[in-house]
Amino acid sequence: MFDSVHEECGVFGIYSEKTEDVAAQTYAALYALQHRGQESCGIVVNDDGVFSYHKNLGLVNQVFDRETLERLGTGKIAIGHVRYSTTGNSNVANAQPLVVRHIKGPLAIAHNGNLTNARDLREVYENKGMLFHSTNDTEVISYAITQERLTAPSIECAVERMMNTIKGAYSLVIMSPTKLIAARDPNGFRPLSLGRYDGGYVISSETCAFDSIGAKFVRDIRPGEIVVIDGDGIRSIETHCGQKGTMCVFEYVYFARPDSVIQGASVHKARLRAGKYLWREHPVQADIVIGVPDSGLDAALGFSRESGIPYGIGFIKNRYIGRTFIQPTQTERTNAVKLKLNAISDTVKGKRVVMIDDSIVRGTTSARIVRLLRDAGAKEVHVRISSPPFIAPCYFGTDIDSKDKLIACRMTEDEICRYIGADSLGYLSIESVKKLAGNADCDFCVGCFNEQYPIEVPKDMPKDKFEYKISEKK
């Protein structure tokens, strides 16, 4: 709905020591991960080597009902996925998990992240005569695994070899007839955690999914690590480990749920620090501090505590309008923010307001939100952003895809301030954003803020050739 940064995806896997309704547990976990992807979702259940699955466009509660979950049956292993597209259009063919059947048996895979060499690998496989049914890079990963599986002695060995081929960001859950496997890229761009559940194990993008099903967090899966869970227990393959990791810092600013813990650091506390640092870097005389729901709320509380300016609830969010809401006309697009948010006049009327938000992308939404506060009677509106300005694309799973869509690449900070109608504007510095998760056992990727990426990135990332109209092809 808004011109904001969107989530990437969320993955989940469960291995139970007994046959049970693993679909229901996966469903509950995906509900907890819904914030990471709201375009499509899916679940695959493994009943003694027989895979049953269902996936479609929509939210978790739209795609699954009791009857659908019952049709998936029982089993010992299941994986699930919620998706926001960063590579590949939003359609059913691109929904995950992806299920493939090859000479060594069935395989299901769910992926969070983005490959930087997917286009090159896809071309190699196409020239070998391989057929692609989707336009996402998860199918590229599946081909890389199945190619290696032809000669590898085990599925985990095939995954280990595959990691020599693919590049970029990937947190994977993979299911074979007898095993649940998790793998994380050597840089650890995206989170992935291991939990213990009723004698079995669970894998999730975020720890909040563990809480939703009564599982206990064990540890983060290390960058480059492969975790294998089967009837013999759990074991790790660490041939690709060794790097400290460069987690996407925007996980702490926006993507993750506040109740999650990533790399040993609380997301909630990281956002409180963002507000504290914003006050230190951009103090202002004001009467009230408010946050833009949801990710701006914790930062606003941190700003209030550090500054002594009272914290207030400035907006009510309509939680019944998802990101799939359609605005067919320009008038409806302009009014969309009013459907999503409404300012509380009693909080802001006649007051100097500090409004905390997580980011500014194109600037149009920020301008509309500032206008809401003006219309509600705010005397002044001072905007503070809990991240630095976006000046470069992300290649690792966030939909910041071109500089021409980023307002910070076209305007100075003063010009942006005037454009959105604020009395003042302040961004969090790169130095401070790196300190948000102070006790995290990793470094951070801030490439979208300074164009300095942890690994080599492609010169461009065009759409898949099958997503162009004939008239658009050169």
Secondary structure, 3 states (H helix, E strand, C coil): CCCCCCCCEEEEEEEEEEEECHHHHHHHHHHHCHHHCCCEEEEEEEECCEEEEEEEECCHHHHCCHHHHHHHCCEEEEEEEEECCCCCCCCHHHCCCEEEEECCEEEEEEEEEEECCHHHHHHHHHHCCCCCCCCCCHHHHHHHHHHHHCCCCCHHHHHHHHCCCCCEEEEEEEECCCCEEEEECCCCCCCCEEEEECCEEEEECCCHHHHHHCCEEEEECCCCCEEEEECCEEEEECCCCCCCCEEECHHHHHHCCCCCEECCEEHHHHHHHHHHHHHHHCCCCCCEEEECCCHHHHHHHHHHHHHCCCECCCEEECCCCCCCCCCCCHHHHHHHHHHHEEECHHHHECCEEEEEECCCCCCHHHHHHHHHHHHCCECEEEEEECCCCCCCCCCCCCCCCCHHHCHHHCCCHHHHHHHHCCCEEEECCHHHHCCCCCCCCCEEECHHHHCCCCCCCCCCCCCCHHHCCHHHCC
